[in-house]
Amino acid sequence: MADRPEPARHRRAADLSTAELLADIDAAANPAAAEVLARYFQLQPGCYGDGDVMIGVKLSAIRVLLKPYLRADLPLAELEQALKSPIHEHRLAILCLLADRAARSLKPRTANPAELAAIYELYLRSTAYINNWDLVDCSASEIVGGYLLDKPRDDLYTLIRSSSLWERRIAMVATHLLIMAGQSADTYALAALVLDDREDLIHKASGWMLREAGKRVSEQELLAFLDEHAPVMPRTMLRYAIEHFAPDLRKHYLARR
C-alpha cells in the first residue's frame, strides 16, 4: 500500500503548498453540510449566492486546517490563482490566510508594508471572486482597512458607489479596523451614501459599523448621525445601529423611522 502523505500539521511550513491546502479542504468535504450551507448562504437560483459551489466545510473547520499554513509564506501569485476557484470554501480559506498575513504585516515586530500593499492590490483585483458576505467579512477589515489605515480613503468611495453588492459591503466592513483605531469619519460618510441602497446586506453592514463606531469611538457622533438620518434610514440599518442603546433610546429612534 502506498504511504499516505504526512498531515500538514506535522510538516515544516516551508514544505507546504497552496495546492495542499486546497486538497486538505477537499478532504474535509461533507455533502450533508454542503446542502445546509448552500441554503444559509443563499446559493439557490435567483438569490445573492446563485452560481457558487459549496462542498460543506464550515469556517471553524477551515481555520483549524489553516493553522499549519499561516506561517508558510505561500506565494501570493498562487493564492491569487486559488481565489479563482469555483469552490466557495477554497476562496474562504485563501481570504482568511491573506487577512492573517495582512494583520501580521501591520504589527510592529512583523511589519511588512510591501507585502501589505501587494495583498491589498491582489484583493482589489479579485473582488469578482469575493462574492458572499462571509468572504467579505473575514477579510475586508484586515486587508482593506489595514492598508488604508494611514492613507487616503479614495478607494472606499469608489467601492461604495460600485454596482456590485459585494464591493459596497467591502467598503463598509473595511472601516471596522479604522474604527478600532479610533477613526470613524469614513464610517459615517459611507453610511450616508447607502441610505437608499436596495440590498439588505448593505443595510446590515452599515448598521453594524455604525453601532461599532458608537461603541468604540463616540456615542455622541452616532447620536448626531441618527438625529439627522434616522427618519430615512432603512429599518434594518437603524435596528443594527441602535442595538446597544437602552430600551427607551431605541424606542425613540424607531419611532422617528
C-alpha positions in Angstrom: 0.0 0.0 0.0 1.3 3.5 -0.9 2.3 5.6 2.0 -0.2 8.3 3.0 1.0 11.9 2.7 2.1 13.2 6.1 -0.5 15.5 7.6 0.2 19.2 7.1 0.4 19.9 10.8 3.4 17.5 11.0 5.3 19.1 8.2 7.6 22.1 8.0 5.9 25.3 6.9 8.4 25.8 4.1 7.3 22.4 2.6 3.6 23.3 2.4 1.9 24.5 -0.8 -1.4 26.2 -1.8 -2.4 23.0 -3.7 -2.0 21.0 -0.5 -4.2 23.5 1.4 -7.0 23.1 -1.2 -6.6 19.4 -1.1 -7.0 19.4 2.7 -10.2 21.4 2.4 -11.5 19.0 -0.3 -10.7 16.0 2.0 -12.9 17.6 4.7 -16.0 18.0 2.4 -19.3 17.0 3.8 -22.2 16.7 1.3 -24.9 17.0 4.0 -23.3 20.1 5.5 -23.0 21.5 1.9 -26.7 21.4 1.5 -27.3 23.3 4.7 -24.6 25.9 3.9 -25.9 26.4 0.4 -29.3 27.4 1.9 -27.7 29.6 4.6 -25.6 31.5 2.1 -28.4 31.6 -0.5 -26.9 29.7 -3.3 -30.3 29.0 -4.7 -31.2 30.2 -8.3 -32.0 33.9 -8.2 -30.5 34.5 -4.8 -27.4 36.5 -4.0 -25.2 33.4 -3.9 -26.5 31.9 -7.1 -23.8 30.1 -9.1 -21.5 29.4 -6.2 -20.5 25.9 -5.2 -20.3 24.6 -1.6 -18.6 21.4 -0.5 -19.6 21.5 3.1 -16.6 22.7 5.2 -17.5 25.2 8.0 -15.4 28.2 8.8 -14.4 26.8 12.1 -13.0 23.7 10.4 -11.2 25.8 7.8 -9.5 27.8 10.5 -8.2 24.6 12.0 -6.9 23.3 8.6 -5.3 26.7 8.0 -3.1 26.7 11.1 -0.1 24.9 9.6 -0.2 27.2 6.6 -0.3 30.6 8.4 3.5 30.9 8.6 4.2 29.1 5.3 4.5 32.3 3.3 2.8 30.8 0.3 3.4 32.7 -2.9 0.9 35.5 -3.4 0.6 34.6 -7.1 -0.5 31.0 -6.1 -3.0 32.4 -3.6 -4.4 34.9 -6.2 -4.9 32.0 -8.7 -6.6 29.9 -5.9 -9.1 32.8 -5.3 -10.5 32.0 -8.8 -11.6 28.5 -7.6 -15.2 27.7 -8.2 -15.3 26.2 -4.7 -16.6 28.6 -2.0 -14.6 27.1 0.8 -11.3 27.3 -1.2 -11.8 31.1 -1.6 -12.8 31.4 2.1 -9.6 29.7 3.2 -7.4 31.8 0.9 -9.1 35.0 2.1 -8.7 34.1 5.8 -5.0 33.3 5.1 -4.5 36.7 3.3 -6.3 38.5 6.2 -3.9 36.9 8.7 -0.9 37.9 6.7 -2.2 41.4 6.3 -2.8 41.7 10.1 0.7 40.4 10.8 2.1 43.0 8.3 0.6 45.7 10.5 2.2 44.6 13.8 5.4 46.4 14.8 7.5 43.2 15.2 6.4 41.7 11.9 5.7 44.9 9.9 5.9 44.4 6.1 4.5 47.4 4.2 5.4 45.9 0.9 3.6 42.7 1.5 0.5 44.5 2.8 0.4 46.7 -0.3 0.8 43.6 -2.5 -2.1 41.8 -0.7 -4.3 44.9 -0.9 -3.7 45.2 -4.7 -4.3 41.5 -5.1 -7.6 41.8 -3.2 -8.9 44.7 -5.3 -8.1 42.8 -8.5 -10.0 39.8 -7.1 -13.3 41.3 -5.9 -15.2 39.3 -8.6 -14.4 36.2 -6.5 -15.2 37.8 -3.1 -18.9 37.2 -3.7 -20.7 36.4 -0.5 -20.9 38.1 2.9 -18.7 35.6 4.8 -15.9 36.1 2.2 -16.1 39.9 2.7 -16.4 39.8 6.5 -13.4 37.6 7.1 -11.1 39.8 5.0 -12.1 43.3 4.2 -11.3 44.9 7.6 -7.7 43.5 7.9 -6.8 43.8 4.2 -8.6 47.0 3.0 -8.9 48.8 6.3 -5.4 47.8 7.4 -3.8 49.1 4.2 -5.7 52.3 4.3 -5.1 53.0 8.0 -2.6 55.7 7.3 -3.5 56.5 3.7 -6.2 58.4 1.7 -9.5 56.6 1.6 -10.5 57.3 -2.1 -10.8 53.6 -2.9 -13.5 53.2 -0.2 -15.6 55.8 -2.0 -15.1 54.1 -5.4 -16.1 50.8 -3.9 -19.2 52.2 -2.1 -20.5 53.5 -5.4 -20.0 50.2 -7.2 -22.9 48.3 -8.8 -21.5 45.2 -7.0 -23.2 44.4 -3.7 -20.0 42.8 -2.5 -17.8 45.8 -3.4 -20.1 48.1 -1.5 -20.1 45.7 1.5 -16.3 45.6 1.3 -16.2 49.4 1.6 -18.4 49.4 4.7 -16.8 46.4 6.5 -13.3 47.7 5.8 -14.0 50.6 8.2 -14.1 48.2 11.1 -10.3 48.3 11.5 -10.4 52.1 11.1 -13.0 52.3 13.9 -10.8 50.1 16.1 -8.0 52.7 15.6 -10.4 55.5 16.7 -11.2 56.7 13.2 -14.9 56.8 12.5 -15.4 59.6 10.0 -15.4 57.3 6.9 -18.0 55.0 8.5 -20.4 57.8 8.8 -19.7 59.3 5.4 -20.0 55.9 3.7 -23.2 55.0 5.6 -24.8 58.3 4.4 -24.1 57.2 0.8 -26.0 53.9 1.1 -29.2 55.2 2.9 -31.1 54.4 -0.3 -29.3 51.1 -1.1 -31.7 48.3 -2.1 -29.7 45.5 -0.5 -30.4 44.3 3.0 -26.9 43.0 3.3 -25.7 46.6 2.9 -28.2 47.8 5.5 -26.9 45.2 7.9 -23.2 46.0 7.3 -23.8 49.8 7.6 -25.8 49.4 10.8 -23.2 47.0 12.2 -20.4 49.6 11.5 -22.4 52.5 12.9 -23.0 50.5 16.1 -19.3 49.8 16.4 -18.4 53.4 15.8 -20.8 54.5 18.5 -19.5 51.9 21.0 -15.8 52.3 20.3 -15.2 55.9 19.2 -18.0 58.3 20.2 -21.6 57.6 21.1 -22.3 61.4 20.6 -21.2 61.1 17.0 -23.6 58.2 16.4 -26.4 60.1 18.1 -25.7 63.1 15.8 -25.8 60.9 12.8 -29.1 59.3 13.9 -30.7 62.6 14.7 -30.0 63.7 11.1 -30.7 60.4 9.2 -32.9 58.1 11.3 -36.2 59.2 9.6 -34.8 57.9 6.2 -32.6 55.1 7.3 -33.6 51.6 6.2 -35.2 49.9 9.2 -32.6 47.1 9.3 -29.7 49.6 9.3 -31.3 51.6 12.1 -32.0 48.5 14.2 -28.4 47.3 13.9 -27.1 50.8 14.7 -29.1 51.1 18.0 -28.8 47.5 19.3 -26.6 48.6 22.2 -28.8 51.5 23.3 -31.1 51.5 26.4 -34.7 50.4 25.5 -36.1 54.0 25.8 -33.5 55.4 23.4 -34.1 52.6 20.9 -37.8 53.3 21.1 -37.2 57.0 20.5 -35.2 56.4 17.2 -37.5 53.6 16.0 -40.5 56.0 16.4 -38.8 58.5 14.2 -38.5 56.0 11.4 
